Amino acid sequence: MKIIYLRSKISSDPRLFLQQQNEYVPKLEKSPEFNAFVGDLPVIFIESGGTEEEFKKMYLSLPEPHIIVASKANNSLPASLEICSFLAQKKRKFVLLHGDPTEVINMAKEELKKGSAKDIEKNVQILSGLRLGVVGKPSDWLISSMTDYDELKKKLGVELVDVSIDEFKKEIDQAKEVVDPVVFEPYLNEKVSLETLKGALRIYSALRNIIIKHNLNGLTVRCFDLLGIYHNTSCLALAMLNKDGYIATCEGDVPTMLTMALVRKVTHQSSFQVNPSYINAKEKYAYFAHCTLPLDMCLSFKFDTHFESGIGLGIAGRLNLGKVTVLKVNKDWSKFQAFEGKINANLGRNDLCRTQVKVEFDEDISSLLTDPLGNHIVICYGSHKKEIEDLLK
């Protein structure tokens, strides 16, 4: 274990620090949990106050995250807090461990449950390397969701790849069905014909071809343009692509696509892009709805038309009742919202998108109204709020 000692140069009695090193540090060095958490990172032991400037001179040469250890004596903690505040302003990652050796080791044990210190840096780049397509451009009504590609590349390591609507149309026009329509024929009804189903499957084939051609991990589609051109939707295509393991969202909504990518990385499952259709903050429940959802999230489903237009193919799915996490990260990843609740009903209203759920919460959800992050939000099965909060914070 490499330890960097920082102490004030104006100390009147260096023997105090030598005694502290001899009594304090060996206990850390003998702790397997402390060593497992730290790994090969250096430990920065703040022995006294007045060390902030010295740290400032050296921090850029040190790897992240910075492991800061503060004792109970010699103004070690105040200096450490100033250093950590400085690191936060510089957007550097750090862990502050404070107290006597037993307390520091116990804090390291708790951190180790989340992973080693190196995992902190890995988590920051959890989406790094993803290539995600933007087919067309964001829908015109997403006025608060336009993203800066270069900023996201720098911050997240995600590459956004533009694909033109003309290329998408060409792929649809040339598409061959890769899924036999007979698979979905039991779901046909008076609202959705076989011809409409075949058209929806050609859209699926086109999007799969785009993913393969551009080496994408997923995409978001300016899907409403399809209504006027093909009298159809991408609802089934996106439902199938999410089941296939890709990230697939509608309306060209990049922040929602990235939120769904985060959910996939953290929980290893699909998530449901929804419109918050009704929010009752006082009674802590909300209605969420959309015309597409991942087929692997469905308890059952049936075909219907697209809600707003009344044409094409939409999906009316039923979701499992029980615990869910509701999440959204904003366009530049400077803010997020996360709530836990439970689906207690699948709804059947005729004035909402085809798949509809009622979610009840145990916590205040008023920020969905007072501090909204856009017109879409994401739902996934299970309780993942703390895990996601720890990661994003």
C-alpha atoms as one frame of an Amber mdcrd trajectory, in Angstrom:
protein
   0.000   0.000   0.000   1.398   3.372  -0.999   0.721   6.159   1.505   1.312
   9.851   0.827   1.693  11.863   4.042   0.735  15.547   4.049   1.498  17.677
   7.096   1.840  21.374   7.842   5.324  22.805   7.470   4.806  25.039  10.492
   4.271  22.178  12.937   6.115  22.752  16.204   6.537  19.095  17.092   7.117
  16.562  14.265   7.204  13.779  16.873   3.399  13.965  17.079   3.148  12.941
  13.456   5.712  10.178  13.820   3.803   8.756  16.777   0.543   8.935  14.771
   2.137   7.130  11.821   3.465   4.375  14.089   0.125   3.842  15.842  -2.423
   4.621  13.129  -1.160   3.497   9.758  -0.081  -0.093  10.600  -3.677  -0.904
  11.555  -4.843   0.185   8.115  -2.078  -1.766   6.421  -3.059  -4.962   8.267
  -6.742  -4.718   7.318  -7.588  -6.974   4.334 -10.838  -5.072   3.719  -9.078
  -1.726   3.647  -6.474  -3.092   1.254  -9.154  -4.663  -0.932 -10.999  -1.363
  -1.194  -7.908   0.732  -1.911  -6.301  -1.700  -4.341  -3.322  -0.130  -6.091
  -4.429   3.469  -5.513  -2.341   5.684  -3.234  -3.795   6.635   0.152  -3.459
  10.350   0.959  -3.121  10.664   4.719  -3.898  14.241   5.794  -1.887  14.455
   8.997  -2.711  18.056   9.851  -4.335  21.289   8.823  -2.529  23.653   6.495
  -1.963  20.971   3.875  -4.458  22.143   1.272  -2.011  24.081  -0.877   0.446
  21.193  -0.901  -2.288  18.867  -2.099  -3.337  21.335  -4.797   0.186  21.233
  -6.234   0.167  17.470  -6.632  -3.423  16.299  -7.253  -3.213  16.286 -11.054
  -0.379  13.767 -10.911  -2.461  11.351  -8.815  -4.934   8.780 -10.159  -8.651
   8.965  -9.449 -10.488   8.409  -7.254  -8.467  10.105  -4.534  -8.526   8.167
  -1.244  -8.409  10.818   1.499  -7.868   9.634   5.106  -8.447  12.109   7.954
  -7.715  11.409  11.609  -9.415  12.949  14.633  -6.427  15.119  15.530  -4.339
  18.067  14.354  -7.090  19.692  12.238  -6.839  16.805   9.819 -10.577  16.750
   9.052 -11.046  20.486   8.304  -8.174  20.348   5.825  -9.593  17.177   4.279
 -13.011  18.777   3.855 -11.471  21.758   2.090  -9.511  19.398  -0.167 -12.609
  17.334  -0.995 -14.614  20.477  -1.725 -11.840  21.549  -4.091 -11.873  18.140
  -5.792 -15.645  18.324  -6.234 -15.313  21.722  -7.919 -12.712  20.242 -10.245
 -15.059  17.301 -10.910 -12.480  14.848  -9.563 -13.607  11.644  -7.879 -12.715
  11.035  -4.229 -13.549   9.029  -1.125 -13.126  10.580   2.336 -12.494   8.136
   5.206 -12.411   9.742   8.670 -11.908   8.809  12.294  -9.725   6.428  14.285
  -8.309   3.406  12.432 -11.278   1.175  13.325 -13.747   3.769  12.037 -11.762
   4.269   8.822 -11.605   0.508   8.239 -15.359   0.171   8.834 -16.044   2.980
   6.349 -13.832   1.196   3.830 -15.784  -2.016   4.432 -19.054  -0.234   3.647
 -17.582   1.258   0.500 -16.232  -2.156  -0.491 -19.811  -3.481  -0.628 -20.289
  -1.154  -3.616 -17.009  -2.303  -5.157 -13.369  -1.352  -4.935 -12.271   2.260
  -5.188 -11.334   1.630  -8.810 -14.982   0.746  -9.460 -15.905   4.358  -8.718
 -13.954   5.495 -11.753 -15.330   2.608 -13.792 -18.885   3.534 -12.822 -18.398
   7.119 -13.935 -17.682   5.734 -17.400 -20.346   3.026 -17.238 -21.698   4.085
 -20.651 -18.280   4.673 -22.204 -17.861   3.091 -25.608 -21.552   2.976 -26.490
 -22.527   3.993 -30.031 -26.135   5.126 -30.186 -27.969   6.230 -33.302 -30.223
   9.247 -33.738 -32.459   8.380 -36.689 -33.789  11.605 -38.142 -33.603  14.182
 -35.405 -35.469  14.792 -32.133 -39.169  15.449 -32.585 -40.019  19.137 -32.821
 -41.848  19.195 -29.479 -38.771  18.065 -27.498 -37.738  21.664 -26.969 -35.880
  20.984 -23.686 -34.167  17.774 -24.734 -31.738  18.827 -27.475 -28.299  17.483
 -26.629 -24.718  18.554 -27.243 -23.018  15.560 -28.868 -19.479  16.702 -28.038
 -20.329  17.388 -24.395 -21.863  13.935 -23.955 -18.873  12.317 -25.635 -16.543
  14.103 -23.242 -18.651  13.514 -20.136 -19.935   9.975 -20.747 -17.768   8.503
 -23.464 -20.913   7.900 -25.559 -20.813   8.460 -29.304 -24.039   9.666 -30.934
 -24.322   8.788 -34.621 -26.725  10.692 -36.888 -28.695   8.631 -39.402 -30.813
  10.565 -41.887 -34.496   9.992 -42.452 -33.672   9.408 -46.131 -31.383   6.527
 -45.193 -34.082   5.130 -42.910 -36.687   5.341 -45.697 -34.335   3.604 -48.116
 -33.815   0.780 -45.624 -37.586   0.408 -45.129 -38.269   0.384 -48.876 -35.615
  -2.301 -49.432 -36.288  -4.283 -46.274 -36.971  -7.983 -46.325 -38.959  -9.447
 -43.480 -36.611 -11.154 -41.037 -39.522 -12.237 -38.836 -42.338 -14.344 -40.251
 -45.642 -12.470 -39.749 -47.233 -15.757 -38.716 -45.544 -15.293 -35.318 -47.808
 -12.337 -34.612 -50.936 -13.388 -36.523 -52.762 -14.418 -33.301 -52.635 -10.747
 -32.270 -54.309  -9.415 -35.422 -57.778  -7.919 -35.028 -60.251  -5.582 -36.675
 -57.984  -2.606 -35.915 -54.677  -4.047 -37.158 -54.532  -5.885 -40.478 -51.965
  -8.352 -41.775 -50.700  -5.692 -44.187 -50.152  -3.259 -41.306 -48.275  -5.963
 -39.402 -46.041  -6.665 -42.409 -45.270  -2.962 -42.712 -44.337  -2.786 -39.016
 -42.021  -5.769 -39.433 -40.295  -4.100 -42.391 -39.615  -1.111 -40.131 -38.114
  -3.535 -37.612 -35.906  -5.053 -40.324 -34.799  -1.582 -41.441 -33.817  -0.533
 -37.931 -31.926  -3.796 -37.370 -30.032  -3.180 -40.608 -29.147   0.356 -39.470
 -27.890  -0.985 -36.121 -25.701  -3.551 -37.875 -24.510  -1.164 -40.609 -23.434
   1.550 -38.148 -22.292  -0.834 -35.384 -24.770   0.622 -32.884 -25.760  -0.468
 -29.394 -29.150   1.152 -29.863 -30.994   4.079 -31.354 -33.783   6.591 -31.053
 -36.168   7.252 -33.933 -38.045  10.313 -35.140 -40.987   7.981 -35.442 -43.920
  10.323 -36.067 -42.612  10.979 -39.592 -43.526   7.376 -40.431 -47.218   8.112
 -39.936 -47.400  10.409 -42.945 -45.038   8.417 -45.165 -45.985   4.799 -44.430
 -49.201   5.143 -42.405 -47.470   3.019 -39.805 -45.321   3.258 -36.684 -42.087
   1.974 -35.184 -43.905   0.834 -32.023 -43.544  -2.893 -32.721 -39.989  -2.469
 -34.014 -38.847  -0.716 -30.849 -40.628  -3.264 -28.658 -38.783  -6.069 -30.449
 -35.390  -4.335 -30.480 -35.492  -3.765 -26.723 -36.306  -7.447 -26.245 -33.327
  -8.216 -28.512 -31.086  -6.384 -26.015 -30.671  -3.062 -27.836 -31.617   0.372
 -26.507 -34.542   1.532 -28.644 -36.586   4.673 -27.992 -39.016   6.829 -29.888
 -39.415  10.491 -30.865 -35.660  11.014 -31.234 -35.421  11.518 -27.458 -31.685
  11.290 -26.692 -31.858  11.913 -22.895 -34.404   9.111 -22.552 -32.269   6.819
 -24.711 -29.278   7.481 -22.441 -31.406   6.932 -19.322 -32.538   3.582 -20.730
 -28.913   2.728 -21.544 -28.024   3.446 -17.912 -30.829   1.173 -16.709 -29.625
  -1.607 -19.029 -26.058  -1.301 -17.716 -27.041  -1.171 -14.040 -29.936  -3.652
 -13.908 -29.292  -5.790 -17.022 -32.926  -5.451 -18.055 -35.141  -3.517 -20.434
 -37.011  -0.388 -19.414 -40.235   1.321 -20.475 -40.215   4.848 -21.981 -43.416
   6.546 -20.853 -45.383   9.766 -20.833 -46.387  10.871 -17.317 -50.073  11.257
 -18.131 -51.377  12.191 -14.693 -49.510  12.986 -11.462 -51.245  13.255  -8.113
 -48.433  14.535  -5.898 -50.670  14.824  -2.830 -51.744  11.188  -2.891 -48.407
  10.006  -4.357 -49.489   8.180  -7.475 -49.229   8.694 -11.212 -50.460   7.287
 -14.512 -47.817   6.473 -17.126 -48.561   5.483 -20.718 -47.045   4.899 -24.155
 -47.798   2.977 -27.342 -44.668   0.846 -27.232 -42.856  -1.069 -24.525 -40.249
  -3.845 -24.534 -41.902  -7.164 -25.286 -39.805  -8.805 -22.556 -41.538  -6.583
 -19.985 -45.034  -7.686 -20.998 -47.180 -10.012 -18.960 -49.351 -10.077 -22.087
 -50.138  -7.719 -24.968 -52.435  -7.062 -27.881 -52.210  -4.959 -31.019 -54.023
  -1.655 -31.312 -53.639   1.458 -33.425 -51.273   4.283 -32.552 -53.118   6.468
 -30.024 -52.652  10.019 -31.349 -53.166   9.170 -35.031 -55.470   6.174 -34.858
 -53.451   4.411 -37.568 -50.600   1.947 -37.814 -49.694  -0.504 -35.064 -49.428
   0.267 -31.378 -49.031  -2.117 -28.460 -51.408  -2.380 -25.542 -49.350  -4.276
 -23.002 -49.993  -5.466 -19.483 -47.110  -5.194 -17.045 -46.355  -7.205 -13.942
 -47.666  -5.675 -10.751 -45.083  -4.898  -8.093 -41.981  -2.844  -7.363 -40.552
  -0.493  -9.981 -37.975   2.271 -10.222 -38.959   5.462 -12.063 -36.008   7.423
 -13.406 -34.900  10.257 -15.683 -31.540  11.941 -16.313 -31.584  15.340 -18.026
 -29.969  16.241 -21.323 -26.478  17.147 -20.042 -26.373  14.718 -17.107 -26.285
  17.524 -14.561 -29.515  16.471 -12.837 -31.581  13.341 -12.329 -34.729  12.110
 -10.603 -35.256   8.624  -9.196 -38.242   7.232  -7.298 -39.361   3.817  -6.140
 -42.952   2.695  -6.229 -45.129  -0.177  -7.302 -47.396  -0.824 -10.247 -50.754
  -1.597  -8.716 -52.903  -1.573 -11.848 -52.877  -1.862 -15.620 -55.356   0.705
 -16.913 -57.653   0.587 -19.920 -58.507   4.224 -20.608 -59.448   5.336 -24.110
 -57.850   8.778 -23.709 -54.227   7.664 -23.162 -51.527   5.826 -25.105 -52.215
   2.118 -25.416 -50.056   0.686 -22.592 -51.052   2.293 -19.287 -50.070   1.691
 -15.669 -50.823   3.265 -12.331 -47.802   3.551 -10.045 -48.087   4.319  -6.334
 -45.137   5.798  -4.447 -44.067   5.889  -0.812 -42.158   9.133  -1.261 -42.743
  12.700  -2.388 -43.027  12.905  -6.194 -43.896  16.596  -6.430 -40.594  17.348
  -8.192 -42.006  15.608 -11.265 -44.243  18.681 -11.505 -42.088  21.388  -9.939
 -38.737  20.419 -11.499 -39.539  18.389 -14.641 -36.789  16.872 -16.786 -38.771
  16.489 -20.000 -41.920  14.848 -21.272 -40.662  11.260 -21.000 -39.552   9.181
 -18.046 -38.322   5.593 -17.714 -39.711   2.668 -15.681 -37.898  -0.561 -14.863
 -38.816  -3.504 -12.683 -37.340  -3.762  -9.190 -35.872  -1.479  -6.511 -32.773
   0.190  -7.937 -32.994   3.767  -6.641 -30.094   3.609  -4.167 -27.812   1.848
  -6.627 -28.546   4.412  -9.334 -28.319   7.371  -6.934 -24.950   6.204  -5.614
 -23.705   5.875  -9.168 -24.980   9.219 -10.457 -24.060  11.254  -7.397
